[in-house]
Amino acid sequence: MAKTRSKNPSSPVLRVRELYAFDEQIRLGGGVSPESVTLPPKDKPLTIAGFDEAGRGALAGPVVVGCVHIPVASGFMPDVRGLVSDGGNCSVGPCARRETSQTNCDATQFFDVLAGLDDSKRVSSKRREALFPRITSVSDWGIGYAAPSEIDRVGIVPALTLAACRAYRAMRHPVDLLLLDRGLSLRERRTRGTTLRPSVASGFTPDVEDCSVGLHARRSRTTAELAFTKGDSRSLHIAAASILAKVYRDRMMVKLNAQYPGYGLDRNKGYGTPVHLAALKRLGPSSIHRRSFRVH
């Protein structure tokens, strides 16, 4: 007997609305425990940004963090009412006007522009590439990375903080609350024998090698954080950040493959595949391999 197929998944547009509804509960002051994070007064909606990383477990190449803030305004509630299972409502307004030649998107186009957005691990490479310019056209965004030498020097967790601080500074738009995938933080962390402080980490010039720059004013205040397990499959902002981080890092690895041939970096993106491990035994590690990572 033939197996019956499961129900069709949510449409690409509906999925985006579901992700957005999660963020709207937080933005409008709901779904956040007062004990977990100190937030501004609830007399106005919060401004939020999402963060996610790519390359944490790779053997070669940088670790990359994406940061996304999607400007929103009230006034679009009827189109998303009832999306949240507990009855919570949400709203979306026109995208902010850009200071570039990009076409503005209005409220009726917002979800269509981001159709197909999801956790980067659930999205094909081709669709991720298509989503990258769509996300950047409707958001303030930044991308930061920590080089393999920095990962070896301070450890992978502090290196993630470095990359996240660089991404936030590159975005150049301060917000009230940072939404992060579990394991990410911009707060100071203990490294191997030293303390890494975000004020130092965010002092790097944003528009050089270690960052890619979005729009708006420089970061000028301390911001609260809220981390979620599997946040990239729950939050629109975190999912968008996961796409930017993944695409940006994949592009970097393709370029690095031309400089360091023989490891298959354009295919394995620096992860420990059998082909990559065999190449390491044959060629030894290159200058972009993380010497602090053990290969079994």
C-alpha positions in Angstrom: 0.0 0.0 0.0 1.3 3.4 -1.0 2.2 5.7 1.9 -0.1 8.7 2.3 1.6 12.1 2.1 1.6 14.4 5.0 -0.3 17.6 4.9 1.3 20.3 2.8 3.4 22.7 4.7 2.4 26.4 5.2 2.7 28.5 2.0 5.8 30.6 1.8 3.9 33.8 2.5 2.0 32.3 5.4 5.3 31.0 6.9 6.7 34.5 6.8 3.6 35.8 8.5 3.9 33.2 11.3 7.5 34.2 11.9 6.5 37.9 11.9 3.7 37.3 14.4 6.2 35.8 16.9 8.3 39.0 16.7 5.3 41.2 16.9 4.2 39.8 20.2 7.7 40.7 21.6 7.7 44.1 19.8 4.4 45.1 21.3 5.4 44.1 24.8 4.0 40.6 25.0 5.7 37.2 25.4 8.7 38.5 27.4 9.1 37.7 31.0 10.0 40.8 33.1 12.4 38.6 35.0 14.3 37.5 31.9 15.2 40.9 30.5 14.9 44.5 31.4 12.9 46.3 28.7 12.0 50.0 28.1 8.5 51.2 29.2 5.7 49.6 27.2 4.2 53.0 26.2 5.6 52.4 22.7 6.5 49.3 20.6 10.0 48.0 20.9 12.5 48.2 18.1 14.2 44.9 17.6 17.0 43.2 15.7 17.7 39.5 15.0 21.1 37.8 15.0 22.3 34.4 13.8 25.6 32.8 12.9 27.1 30.5 10.3 30.3 28.5 10.4 30.5 27.7 14.1 31.4 24.1 13.7 33.5 24.4 10.6 37.2 23.4 10.5 38.2 26.2 8.2 37.3 29.8 7.5 35.7 32.5 9.6 32.6 32.4 11.8 30.0 34.9 10.5 27.1 36.6 12.2 24.2 38.4 10.5 22.2 41.2 12.1 18.8 42.4 10.7 16.3 45.1 11.8 13.2 45.3 9.7 11.5 48.8 10.2 7.8 48.4 11.0 4.9 50.6 12.0 1.4 49.9 13.2 -1.5 49.9 10.8 -1.6 46.6 9.0 -3.2 44.4 11.8 -6.2 43.1 9.8 -3.9 41.2 7.4 -2.2 39.2 10.1 -4.9 38.9 12.8 -5.3 35.5 14.3 -1.9 34.1 13.1 -0.7 33.4 16.7 -2.3 30.3 18.2 -2.9 31.9 21.6 -4.9 34.7 20.0 -2.2 37.3 19.9 -2.5 39.9 17.2 0.2 41.6 15.2 0.8 44.5 12.9 3.0 45.6 10.2 3.3 48.9 8.3 5.2 50.3 5.4 8.9 49.6 5.0 11.0 52.6 5.8 12.1 54.8 2.9 15.6 53.9 1.8 18.4 56.3 1.1 19.4 54.3 -1.9 18.0 53.7 -5.4 16.2 50.5 -4.1 12.4 50.4 -4.7 10.4 50.9 -1.6 8.1 48.2 -0.6 4.7 49.1 0.9 2.6 47.2 3.4 0.7 45.2 0.9 4.0 43.9 -0.6 5.9 43.2 2.5 5.2 39.5 3.0 5.4 38.8 -0.7 8.9 40.3 -0.8 10.1 37.9 1.9 8.1 34.9 0.7 10.1 31.8 1.2 12.1 33.1 4.2 12.8 30.6 6.9 15.6 29.1 8.9 18.6 29.0 6.5 18.9 25.2 7.1 15.4 24.7 5.7 16.1 26.8 2.6 17.9 25.7 -0.6 21.1 27.4 -1.7 19.4 28.9 -4.7 16.6 30.4 -2.7 18.9 31.7 -0.1 20.8 33.6 -2.8 17.5 35.0 -4.1 16.4 36.1 -0.6 19.6 37.9 0.3 18.9 41.0 -1.8 15.2 40.9 -0.8 16.1 41.0 2.9 18.6 43.8 2.5 16.1 45.8 0.5 13.6 46.0 3.4 15.9 46.1 6.4 18.8 47.7 8.1 21.4 45.0 8.3 25.0 44.2 9.1 27.4 41.3 8.8 30.5 40.7 10.9 33.0 37.9 11.2 35.8 36.6 13.3 38.8 35.2 11.5 40.3 31.7 12.1 43.2 33.3 13.9 40.8 35.1 16.3 38.9 31.9 16.9 42.2 30.1 17.8 43.3 33.0 20.1 40.1 33.6 22.1 37.9 30.5 21.5 34.8 30.0 19.4 32.3 31.4 21.9 34.1 34.7 22.4 34.8 34.8 18.7 31.0 34.6 18.1 30.6 37.6 20.4 33.2 39.5 18.4 31.4 38.8 15.2 28.0 39.7 16.6 29.3 43.0 18.0 30.8 43.8 14.6 27.5 42.9 12.8 25.5 45.2 15.1 28.0 48.0 14.7 27.9 47.5 10.9 24.1 47.8 10.9 24.4 51.3 12.4 20.9 51.3 13.8 20.5 51.1 17.6 17.4 49.1 18.8 15.7 48.4 22.1 16.0 44.6 22.1 18.3 42.0 20.4 16.8 38.7 19.5 19.4 36.0 19.3 19.6 32.3 18.4 20.7 30.3 21.5 24.4 30.5 22.1 24.9 34.0 20.8 25.4 37.2 22.9 27.0 40.6 22.6 27.7 40.8 26.3 31.2 40.5 27.7 32.6 37.0 28.0 35.6 35.4 29.6 38.2 34.3 27.0 41.3 32.3 27.6 42.8 34.4 30.4 41.2 37.7 29.4 37.8 39.4 29.4 36.3 40.3 26.0 34.1 43.4 26.3 31.6 44.4 23.6 32.8 48.0 23.9 36.1 46.9 22.6 34.7 44.4 20.1 32.4 46.9 18.6 35.2 49.4 18.1 36.3 47.9 14.8 35.7 50.0 11.7 32.6 48.5 10.2 33.1 49.0 6.5 36.4 47.1 6.1 37.3 43.5 5.8 35.5 42.1 8.9 32.1 43.6 8.3 29.5 44.3 5.6 27.4 47.4 6.1 23.7 48.3 6.1 22.3 51.7 6.8 21.5 54.3 9.5 23.1 55.8 12.6 25.9 54.4 14.7 25.2 52.3 17.7 25.1 54.5 20.8 23.5 52.6 23.7 23.4 49.4 25.6 20.7 47.0 24.4 18.8 44.2 26.1 19.1 40.7 24.8 16.7 37.8 24.5 17.9 34.4 23.3 15.7 31.5 21.9 16.3 27.9 21.3 15.9 27.3 17.6 15.3 31.0 17.2 15.9 30.9 13.5 12.8 28.8 13.0 10.6 31.0 15.3 11.6 34.6 14.6 11.5 36.5 11.3 14.4 38.7 12.3 16.6 35.8 13.4 15.6 33.8 10.3 16.5 36.7 8.1 19.9 37.1 9.9 20.5 33.4 9.3 20.1 33.8 5.6 22.5 36.8 5.4 25.1 35.0 7.5 24.9 31.8 5.6 25.0 33.4 2.1 27.8 35.7 3.0 29.9 33.0 4.5 29.3 30.6 1.6 30.5 33.3 -0.8 33.6 33.8 1.3 34.4 30.1 1.2 34.0 29.9 -2.6 36.6 32.7 -2.9 38.9 31.1 -0.3 38.7 27.8 -2.4 40.5 29.6 -5.2 43.2 30.7 -2.9 43.5 27.4 -1.0 42.8 24.7 -3.6 42.6 21.0 -2.8 40.3 21.1 0.2 37.0 21.4 -1.6 36.0 24.5 0.3 33.6 25.6 -2.4 31.6 22.4 -1.7 32.1 21.6 2.0 32.3 25.3 3.1 35.0 24.3 5.6 33.1 21.6 7.4 34.6 18.2 8.2 33.3 16.2 5.4 35.1 13.0 4.4 36.7 14.7 1.4 37.9 17.6 3.5 39.3 15.3 6.2 41.1 13.3 3.5 42.6 16.5 2.1 43.8 17.6 5.5 45.7 14.3 5.9 47.2 14.7 2.5 48.0 18.4 2.5 48.0 19.4 6.1 46.1 22.5 7.4 46.3 25.8 5.6 46.5 29.2 7.2 42.7 29.5 7.3 42.2 26.2 9.2 41.3 26.5 12.9 44.3 25.0 14.7 42.4 24.9 18.0 39.8 22.5 16.5 40.5 18.9 16.9 40.1 16.5 14.0 39.3 12.9 14.9 
